[in-house]
């Protein structure tokens, strides 16, 4: 974790104490905003799910929520072995988990393949255990898949991106999504609730703007 993010989390902890702030962007979050809990991977009718780890989930959530066809996004933890990991525990880099987002989307409007392209265009997949100022295995790049078909798609897009954009330097892990844990409530829709936070201003917003300047797909109106 870098200094800006450490200050941001400390400030939230001081203000909120044991309770997390109320959020309102994701219908799958449930009512308990403070507890870390496992989230069912089965999508509601008419939706599908996909999970991506690409550094700090505050900005990752904002990026995927901007894509046409995405219904909602949950920030959380995946890829590790510890059950019900907390944010503090994940940041010890001992749980195996990475900051991850679970994306609920309409496959009639956006494909898993397109979301994989969003993934590769919205972070640097060539830096092991680092995204920008954030360092540690919890910030590593992981492309999750749910089915053999998604794995094949992920491998195909990875090979294309490795050849056409990243000069063979991609270090992204391809990993089966076994479990996803929803992060503490104050992490959900963090940028929306904390637009003036120093980390948001200096890291998240510039990263989002860089993605918007690069991405040629469809973004929601007003983004």
Secondary structure as UniProt FT lines:
FT   HELIX           3..16
FT   TURN            17..18
FT   HELIX           27..29
FT   STRAND          37..38
FT   TURN            45..46
FT   STRAND          48..54
FT   HELIX           57..65
FT   TURN            68..69
FT   STRAND          70..78
FT   TURN            83..84
FT   HELIX           87..90
FT   TURN            91..93
FT   STRAND          98..105
FT   TURN            107..109
FT   HELIX           112..121
FT   TURN            125..126
FT   TURN            128..129
FT   STRAND          130..131
FT   TURN            132..133
FT   STRAND          134..135
FT   HELIX           137..139
FT   STRAND          141..145
FT   HELIX           148..164
FT   TURN            167..168
FT   STRAND          173..176
FT   STRAND          180..182
FT   HELIX           185..187
FT   TURN            188..189
FT   HELIX           190..193
FT   TURN            195..196
FT   HELIX           198..199
FT   HELIX           200..204
FT   HELIX           205..214
FT   TURN            221..222
//
